[in-house]
Amino acid sequence: METVAETLKGAGFATGAFVGAFVLDRRFGLEQGFLLFRTLDAIKPYPIWKLERLGGAWGVMADDLAAGLIAAVLLATILHFGFGM
């Protein structure tokens, strides 16, 4: 099944998206958490790289979950002690 964006691209159009919501305000730090998550997911420090070796979808989900949890703990610690980012 083709998405609307794919149909429009095939017709020569360019598409984009804008997301706006109260919870995306900078004061909530979502960009900091996302940056930490993506960094951890990309460099895969221990134990994240070990979870990826589970293979298949389980490995992908487990390493993403671990990167998210570690990023959440790191961000909460940084914000708690007032270091900011």
FIBA-593678 format. One record per atom (N, C-alpha, C): x, y, z; atom name; residue number from 1; residue in one letter. Coordinates in nm, 3 decimals. Last residue first. Layout:
[[X, Y, Z], 'CA', NUM, 'a'] ...
This chain:
[[2.201, 2.119, 2.972], 'N', 85, 'm'] [[2.270, 2.075, 2.850], 'CA', 85, 'm'] [[2.260, 2.183, 2.746], 'C', 85, 'm'] [[2.234, 2.099, 3.335], 'N', 84, 'g'] [[2.174, 2.144, 3.209], 'CA', 84, 'g'] [[2.251, 2.090, 3.090], 'C', 84, 'g'] [[2.311, 2.047, 3.594], 'N', 83, 'f'] [[2.415, 2.071, 3.496], 'CA', 83, 'f'] [[2.359, 2.130, 3.367], 'C', 83, 'f'] [[2.144, 1.987, 3.811], 'N', 82, 'g'] [[2.146, 2.122, 3.758], 'CA', 82, 'g'] [[2.257, 2.151, 3.657], 'C', 82, 'g'] [[2.096, 1.738, 3.905], 'N', 81, 'f'] [[2.209, 1.808, 3.964], 'CA', 81, 'f'] [[2.233, 1.946, 3.902], 'C', 81, 'f'] [[1.877, 1.674, 3.743], 'N', 80, 'h'] [[1.863, 1.678, 3.890], 'CA', 80, 'h'] [[1.975, 1.758, 3.955], 'C', 80, 'h'] [[1.980, 1.667, 3.486], 'N', 79, 'l'] [[1.885, 1.771, 3.521], 'CA', 79, 'l'] [[1.868, 1.785, 3.672], 'C', 79, 'l'] [[2.148, 1.440, 3.507], 'N', 78, 'i'] [[2.202, 1.570, 3.465], 'CA', 78, 'i'] [[2.109, 1.683, 3.507], 'C', 78, 'i'] [[1.962, 1.243, 3.580], 'N', 77, 't'] [[2.074, 1.275, 3.667], 'CA', 77, 't'] [[2.131, 1.413, 3.635], 'C', 77, 't'] [[1.794, 1.241, 3.356], 'N', 76, 'a'] [[1.738, 1.272, 3.487], 'CA', 76, 'a'] [[1.848, 1.311, 3.586], 'C', 76, 'a'] [[1.981, 1.163, 3.160], 'N', 75, 'l'] [[1.919, 1.294, 3.152], 'CA', 75, 'l'] [[1.860, 1.334, 3.286], 'C', 75, 'l'] [[2.047, 0.900, 3.250], 'N', 74, 'l'] [[2.150, 1.004, 3.235], 'CA', 74, 'l'] [[2.089, 1.143, 3.235], 'C', 74, 'l'] [[1.793, 0.778, 3.238], 'N', 73, 'v'] [[1.864, 0.787, 3.366], 'CA', 73, 'v'] [[1.971, 0.897, 3.359], 'C', 73, 'v'] [[1.739, 0.801, 2.962], 'N', 72, 'a'] [[1.648, 0.860, 3.061], 'CA', 72, 'a'] [[1.717, 0.879, 3.196], 'C', 72, 'a'] [[1.951, 0.655, 2.851], 'N', 71, 'a'] [[1.939, 0.797, 2.821], 'CA', 71, 'a'] [[1.849, 0.866, 2.923], 'C', 71, 'a'] [[1.882, 0.401, 2.949], 'N', 70, 'i'] [[2.009, 0.462, 2.991], 'CA', 70, 'i'] [[2.005, 0.613, 2.965], 'C', 70, 'i'] [[1.637, 0.365, 2.814], 'N', 69, 'l'] [[1.643, 0.364, 2.960], 'CA', 69, 'l'] [[1.770, 0.431, 3.011], 'C', 69, 'l'] [[1.719, 0.378, 2.542], 'N', 68, 'g'] [[1.621, 0.471, 2.596], 'CA', 68, 'g'] [[1.624, 0.480, 2.747], 'C', 68, 'g'] [[1.895, 0.160, 2.527], 'N', 67, 'a'] [[1.945, 0.295, 2.497], 'CA', 67, 'a'] [[1.849, 0.399, 2.553], 'C', 67, 'a'] [[1.713, -0.048, 2.587], 'N', 66, 'a'] [[1.826, -0.021, 2.676], 'CA', 66, 'a'] [[1.882, 0.119, 2.652], 'C', 66, 'a'] [[1.542, -0.027, 2.364], 'N', 65, 'l'] [[1.488, -0.011, 2.499], 'CA', 65, 'l'] [[1.601, 0.023, 2.597], 'C', 65, 'l'] [[1.720, -0.085, 2.157], 'N', 64, 'd'] [[1.653, 0.045, 2.162], 'CA', 64, 'd'] [[1.598, 0.073, 2.301], 'C', 64, 'd'] [[1.790, -0.349, 2.221], 'N', 63, 'd'] [[1.894, -0.246, 2.224], 'CA', 63, 'd'] [[1.834, -0.106, 2.224], 'C', 63, 'd'] [[1.537, -0.472, 2.199], 'N', 62, 'a'] [[1.609, -0.474, 2.326], 'CA', 62, 'a'] [[1.716, -0.366, 2.330], 'C', 62, 'a'] [[1.466, -0.437, 1.928], 'N', 61, 'm'] [[1.384, -0.378, 2.034], 'CA', 61, 'm'] [[1.460, -0.369, 2.166], 'C', 61, 'm'] [[1.676, -0.578, 1.803], 'N', 60, 'v'] [[1.651, -0.437, 1.770], 'CA', 60, 'v'] [[1.572, -0.370, 1.882], 'C', 60, 'v'] [[1.645, -0.834, 1.915], 'N', 59, 'g'] [[1.769, -0.759, 1.933], 'CA', 59, 'g'] [[1.751, -0.611, 1.907], 'C', 59, 'g'] [[1.390, -0.902, 1.821], 'N', 58, 'w'] [[1.417, -0.897, 1.966], 'CA', 58, 'w'] [[1.542, -0.816, 1.994], 'C', 58, 'w'] [[1.416, -0.913, 1.545], 'N', 57, 'a'] [[1.339, -0.803, 1.604], 'CA', 57, 'a'] [[1.365, -0.789, 1.753], 'C', 57, 'a'] [[1.747, -1.056, 1.519], 'N', 56, 'g'] [[1.612, -1.029, 1.472], 'CA', 56, 'g'] [[1.547, -0.910, 1.540], 'C', 56, 'g'] [[1.956, -1.088, 1.810], 'N', 55, 'g'] [[1.917, -1.117, 1.673], 'CA', 55, 'g'] [[1.773, -1.083, 1.643], 'C', 55, 'g'] [[2.100, -1.044, 2.033], 'N', 54, 'l'] [[1.987, -1.137, 2.045], 'CA', 54, 'l'] [[1.935, -1.176, 1.907], 'C', 54, 'l'] [[2.284, -0.843, 1.999], 'N', 53, 'r'] [[2.320, -0.977, 1.951], 'CA', 53, 'r'] [[2.211, -1.082, 1.971], 'C', 53, 'r'] [[2.192, -0.626, 2.133], 'N', 52, 'e'] [[2.169, -0.630, 1.988], 'CA', 52, 'e'] [[2.198, -0.770, 1.931], 'C', 52, 'e'] [[2.292, -0.665, 2.386], 'N', 51, 'l'] [[2.150, -0.693, 2.362], 'CA', 51, 'l'] [[2.119, -0.702, 2.214], 'C', 51, 'l'] [[2.555, -0.579, 2.351], 'N', 50, 'k'] [[2.531, -0.720, 2.383], 'CA', 50, 'k'] [[2.384, -0.757, 2.357], 'C', 50, 'k'] [[2.530, -0.309, 2.308], 'N', 49, 'w'] [[2.578, -0.392, 2.197], 'CA', 49, 'w'] [[2.552, -0.540, 2.223], 'C', 49, 'w'] [[2.442, -0.228, 2.568], 'N', 48, 'i'] [[2.355, -0.215, 2.451], 'CA', 48, 'i'] [[2.401, -0.305, 2.337], 'C', 48, 'i'] [[2.582, -0.221, 2.802], 'N', 47, 'p'] [[2.536, -0.351, 2.758], 'CA', 47, 'p'] [[2.452, -0.347, 2.631], 'C', 47, 'p'] [[2.848, -0.094, 2.608], 'N', 46, 'y'] [[2.800, -0.209, 2.686], 'CA', 46, 'y'] [[2.694, -0.157, 2.781], 'C', 46, 'y'] [[2.731, 0.141, 2.352], 'N', 45, 'p'] [[2.820, 0.097, 2.458], 'CA', 45, 'p'] [[2.764, -0.027, 2.528], 'C', 45, 'p'] [[2.645, 0.240, 2.074], 'N', 44, 'k'] [[2.617, 0.111, 2.137], 'CA', 44, 'k'] [[2.722, 0.068, 2.241], 'C', 44, 'k'] [[2.638, 0.458, 1.909], 'N', 43, 'i'] [[2.770, 0.409, 1.952], 'CA', 43, 'i'] [[2.762, 0.275, 2.024], 'C', 43, 'i'] [[2.356, 0.481, 1.857], 'N', 42, 'a'] [[2.454, 0.477, 1.748], 'CA', 42, 'a'] [[2.588, 0.418, 1.792], 'C', 42, 'a'] [[2.229, 0.486, 2.101], 'N', 41, 'd'] [[2.187, 0.385, 2.004], 'CA', 41, 'd'] [[2.288, 0.372, 1.891], 'C', 41, 'd'] [[2.350, 0.709, 2.215], 'N', 40, 'l'] [[2.371, 0.577, 2.274], 'CA', 40, 'l'] [[2.335, 0.466, 2.176], 'C', 40, 'l'] [[2.248, 0.903, 2.035], 'N', 39, 't'] [[2.392, 0.886, 2.053], 'CA', 39, 't'] [[2.421, 0.748, 2.110], 'C', 39, 't'] [[1.971, 0.879, 2.072], 'N', 38, 'r'] [[2.029, 0.850, 1.940], 'CA', 38, 'r'] [[2.180, 0.828, 1.949], 'C', 38, 'r'] [[1.952, 0.952, 2.349], 'N', 37, 'f'] [[1.908, 0.821, 2.299], 'CA', 37, 'f'] [[1.974, 0.786, 2.167], 'C', 37, 'f'] [[2.048, 1.218, 2.346], 'N', 36, 'l'] [[2.117, 1.114, 2.423], 'CA', 36, 'l'] [[2.081, 0.974, 2.372], 'C', 36, 'l'] [[1.853, 1.333, 2.176], 'N', 35, 'l'] [[1.994, 1.336, 2.140], 'CA', 35, 'l'] [[2.073, 1.230, 2.216], 'C', 35, 'l'] [[1.622, 1.291, 2.328], 'N', 34, 'f'] [[1.633, 1.228, 2.197], 'CA', 34, 'f'] [[1.779, 1.224, 2.151], 'C', 34, 'f'] [[1.680, 1.450, 2.551], 'N', 33, 'g'] [[1.661, 1.307, 2.567], 'CA', 33, 'g'] [[1.676, 1.233, 2.435], 'C', 33, 'g'] [[1.689, 1.700, 2.426], 'N', 32, 'q'] [[1.807, 1.649, 2.497], 'CA', 32, 'q'] [[1.797, 1.497, 2.513], 'C', 32, 'q'] [[1.432, 1.726, 2.330], 'N', 31, 'e'] [[1.541, 1.722, 2.233], 'CA', 31, 'e'] [[1.669, 1.669, 2.298], 'C', 31, 'e'] [[1.283, 1.738, 2.567], 'N', 30, 'l'] [[1.271, 1.620, 2.482], 'CA', 30, 'l'] [[1.384, 1.610, 2.380], 'C', 30, 'l'] [[1.271, 1.937, 2.767], 'N', 29, 'g'] [[1.396, 1.868, 2.739], 'CA', 29, 'g'] [[1.387, 1.747, 2.647], 'C', 29, 'g'] [[1.077, 2.112, 2.843], 'N', 28, 'f'] [[1.059, 1.973, 2.883], 'CA', 28, 'f'] [[1.179, 1.886, 2.847], 'C', 28, 'f'] [[1.133, 2.355, 2.729], 'N', 27, 'r'] [[1.151, 2.342, 2.874], 'CA', 27, 'r'] [[1.134, 2.198, 2.923], 'C', 27, 'r'] [[1.065, 2.346, 2.460], 'N', 26, 'r'] [[1.205, 2.323, 2.499], 'CA', 26, 'r'] [[1.221, 2.299, 2.648], 'C', 26, 'r'] [[0.763, 2.165, 2.391], 'N', 25, 'd'] [[0.829, 2.289, 2.432], 'CA', 25, 'd'] [[0.968, 2.258, 2.486], 'C', 25, 'd'] [[0.618, 1.943, 2.343], 'N', 24, 'l'] [[0.742, 1.957, 2.266], 'CA', 24, 'l'] [[0.816, 2.087, 2.297], 'C', 24, 'l'] [[0.381, 1.963, 2.478], 'N', 23, 'v'] [[0.486, 1.881, 2.539], 'CA', 23, 'v'] [[0.618, 1.887, 2.463], 'C', 23, 'v'] [[0.223, 2.114, 2.297], 'N', 22, 'f'] [[0.270, 2.173, 2.421], 'CA', 22, 'f'] [[0.387, 2.095, 2.480], 'C', 22, 'f'] [[0.320, 2.071, 1.957], 'N', 21, 'a'] [[0.239, 2.034, 2.072], 'CA', 21, 'a'] [[0.302, 2.094, 2.197], 'C', 21, 'a'] [[0.372, 2.010, 1.619], 'N', 20, 'g'] [[0.366, 2.109, 1.725], 'CA', 20, 'g'] [[0.273, 2.061, 1.836], 'C', 20, 'g'] [[0.545, 1.929, 1.335], 'N', 19, 'v'] [[0.482, 1.876, 1.455], 'CA', 19, 'v'] [[0.485, 1.984, 1.561], 'C', 19, 'v'] [[0.526, 1.915, 0.991], 'N', 18, 'f'] [[0.554, 2.000, 1.106], 'CA', 18, 'f'] [[0.478, 1.942, 1.223], 'C', 18, 'f'] [[0.660, 1.774, 0.694], 'N', 17, 'a'] [[0.571, 1.767, 0.810], 'CA', 17, 'a'] [[0.619, 1.862, 0.918], 'C', 17, 'a'] [[0.643, 1.751, 0.335], 'N', 16, 'g'] [[0.711, 1.775, 0.462], 'CA', 16, 'g'] [[0.610, 1.768, 0.574], 'C', 16, 'g'] [[0.701, 1.669, -0.011], 'N', 15, 't'] [[0.617, 1.678, 0.108], 'CA', 15, 't'] [[0.704, 1.703, 0.231], 'C', 15, 't'] [[0.695, 1.757, -0.349], 'N', 14, 'a'] [[0.777, 1.736, -0.230], 'CA', 14, 'a'] [[0.687, 1.755, -0.109], 'C', 14, 'a'] [[0.572, 1.602, -0.652], 'N', 13, 'f'] [[0.559, 1.694, -0.540], 'CA', 13, 'f'] [[0.661, 1.659, -0.431], 'C', 13, 'f'] [[0.569, 1.417, -0.859], 'N', 12, 'g'] [[0.661, 1.530, -0.867], 'CA', 12, 'g'] [[0.652, 1.631, -0.754], 'C', 12, 'g'] [[0.422, 1.195, -0.825], 'N', 11, 'a'] [[0.364, 1.296, -0.914], 'CA', 11, 'a'] [[0.451, 1.421, -0.922], 'C', 11, 'a'] [[0.567, 1.060, -0.638], 'N', 10, 'g'] [[0.561, 1.003, -0.772], 'CA', 10, 'g'] [[0.504, 1.101, -0.874], 'C', 10, 'g'] [[0.501, 1.218, -0.419], 'N', 9, 'k'] [[0.639, 1.218, -0.468], 'CA', 9, 'k'] [[0.643, 1.165, -0.612], 'C', 9, 'k'] [[0.233, 1.144, -0.385], 'N', 8, 'l'] [[0.266, 1.281, -0.424], 'CA', 8, 'l'] [[0.408, 1.291, -0.478], 'C', 8, 'l'] [[0.272, 0.876, -0.308], 'N', 7, 't'] [[0.191, 0.909, -0.426], 'CA', 7, 't'] [[0.224, 1.048, -0.477], 'C', 7, 't'] [[0.419, 0.911, -0.074], 'N', 6, 'e'] [[0.478, 0.838, -0.187], 'CA', 6, 'e'] [[0.403, 0.868, -0.317], 'C', 6, 'e'] [[0.231, 1.047, 0.086], 'N', 5, 'a'] [[0.359, 1.111, 0.054], 'CA', 5, 'a'] [[0.426, 1.043, -0.066], 'C', 5, 'a'] [[0.033, 0.852, 0.110], 'N', 4, 'v'] [[0.002, 0.976, 0.039], 'CA', 4, 'v'] [[0.131, 1.044, -0.003], 'C', 4, 'v'] [[0.175, 0.521, 0.052], 'N', 3, 't'] [[0.131, 0.632, 0.136], 'CA', 3, 't'] [[0.099, 0.753, 0.051], 'C', 3, 't'] [[0.062, 0.214, -0.086], 'N', 2, 'e'] [[0.140, 0.336, -0.102], 'CA', 2, 'e'] [[0.084, 0.447, -0.011], 'C', 2, 'e'] [[0.085, -0.117, 0.000], 'N', 1, 'm'] [[0.000, 0.000, 0.000], 'CA', 1, 'm'] [[0.089, 0.124, 0.000], 'C', 1, 'm'] 
